[in-house]
């Protein structure tokens, strides 16, 4: 038979706050990774539309460069036509992205709210208010360096 340990009230309160903070960070991570997965799905589903916009962008750049080198009506018309096609392609891309973004945007807003409001408020309540930092801590710098070396 196990004995129940009676914790001091302060320790119990801090433990409760830490558990709440843990849950908050877990929720944030879930939203972040959910948005990331949905973004990948959207990217795969709208590849054709994105590639069309990219291709038209390259065509527009080439036509603009040609127009700058030797201005004439034919080249100017090619630029105008490409701009019109690009506008249509961008609208098609935006329309294809719309249902995906309807799912992604609330998750991104939740992550932003947690980052900007909930976490700082929680830390302030726990006696550790957030202050702006202008350089990386050693452990973060080392972790980033190790990640770079692995990639």
C-alpha positions in Angstrom: 0.0 0.0 0.0 1.3 3.4 -1.0 1.2 6.5 1.2 -0.1 9.7 -0.2 2.4 12.5 0.1 1.0 15.8 1.1 2.7 18.6 -0.9 2.9 22.2 0.3 0.2 24.4 -1.2 2.8 26.5 -3.1 4.3 23.4 -4.8 0.8 22.1 -5.6 -0.1 25.5 -7.2 3.1 25.6 -9.2 2.7 22.0 -10.3 -0.9 22.8 -11.5 0.4 25.9 -13.4 3.2 23.9 -15.0 0.7 21.2 -16.1 -1.5 23.9 -17.6 1.5 25.4 -19.4 2.5 22.0 -20.7 -1.0 21.5 -22.1 -1.0 24.9 -23.7 2.4 24.3 -25.4 1.1 20.8 -26.5 -2.0 22.4 -28.0 0.2 25.0 -29.8 2.4 22.3 -31.2 -0.6 20.4 -32.4 -2.0 23.5 -34.2 1.4 24.2 -35.7 2.0 20.7 -37.1 -1.7 20.5 -38.2 -1.3 23.7 -40.3 2.0 22.4 -41.6 0.5 19.1 -42.8 -2.5 20.9 -44.3 -0.1 23.3 -46.1 1.7 20.3 -47.6 -1.6 18.8 -48.7 -2.6 22.2 -50.3 0.8 22.4 -52.0 0.3 19.0 -53.5 -3.3 19.7 -54.6 -2.5 23.0 -56.2 0.8 22.1 -57.9 -0.6 22.6 -61.4 -2.0 26.1 -60.6 1.3 27.2 -58.8 3.4 25.9 -61.7 1.3 27.8 -64.2 1.9 31.1 -62.3 5.6 30.4 -62.0 5.9 29.6 -65.7 4.1 32.8 -66.6 6.3 34.7 -64.2 9.4 33.5 -66.1 7.7 34.3 -69.5 6.9 37.7 -68.2 10.5 38.3 -67.1 11.8 37.3 -70.4 9.3 39.4 -72.3 10.1 42.4 -70.1 13.8 42.0 -70.6 13.3 41.8 -74.3 11.1 44.9 -74.2 13.7 46.8 -72.3 16.4 45.7 -74.8 14.4 46.6 -77.9 11.1 48.4 -77.4 8.5 47.6 -80.0 4.8 47.1 -80.2 5.0 43.3 -80.7 7.1 42.9 -77.5 4.8 45.3 -75.6 1.8 43.2 -76.7 3.5 40.0 -75.5 4.1 41.6 -72.1 0.4 42.7 -71.9 -0.8 39.3 -73.0 1.4 37.6 -70.4 0.2 39.9 -67.7 -3.4 39.1 -68.5 -2.7 35.4 -68.5 -0.9 35.7 -65.2 -3.8 37.5 -63.6 -6.1 34.7 -64.7 -3.6 32.1 -63.4 -3.3 33.8 -60.1 -7.0 33.9 -59.6 -7.2 30.2 -60.5 -4.5 29.5 -57.9 -6.2 31.5 -55.3 -9.5 29.7 -56.0 -7.8 26.3 -55.8 -6.2 27.3 -52.4 -9.4 28.7 -50.9 -10.8 25.5 -49.4 -7.4 24.6 -48.0 -6.8 28.0 -46.5 -10.2 27.9 -44.8 -8.8 25.0 -42.7 -5.2 26.4 -42.3 -6.0 30.0 -41.3 -7.8 29.2 -38.0 -4.9 26.9 -37.0 -2.3 29.7 -37.8 -4.4 32.2 -35.9 -4.5 29.9 -32.9 -0.7 29.5 -32.9 -0.3 33.3 -33.2 -2.7 33.9 -30.3 -0.9 31.3 -28.1 2.5 32.8 -29.0 1.5 36.5 -28.6 -1.1 36.3 -25.7 -1.5 33.0 -23.9 2.2 32.0 -23.4 3.3 35.5 -22.2 0.3 35.7 -19.9 1.0 32.3 -18.5 4.7 33.0 -17.9 3.8 36.3 -16.3 1.3 34.5 -14.0 4.1 32.0 -13.1 6.5 34.9 -12.2 8.6 34.8 -15.4 7.5 37.7 -17.6 8.8 37.6 -21.1 11.3 40.2 -22.0 12.6 41.0 -25.5 15.9 39.1 -26.4 18.4 40.4 -28.9 20.8 37.4 -29.1 20.5 33.7 -28.9 21.2 31.7 -25.8 24.1 29.3 -26.0 21.9 26.1 -26.0 19.7 27.5 -28.9 22.8 28.5 -30.9 24.3 25.1 -30.4 21.1 23.3 -31.3 20.8 25.4 -34.5 24.4 24.7 -35.4 23.9 20.9 -34.9 20.8 21.0 -37.1 22.7 22.8 -39.8 25.4 20.2 -39.7 22.9 17.3 -40.0 21.2 18.9 -43.0 
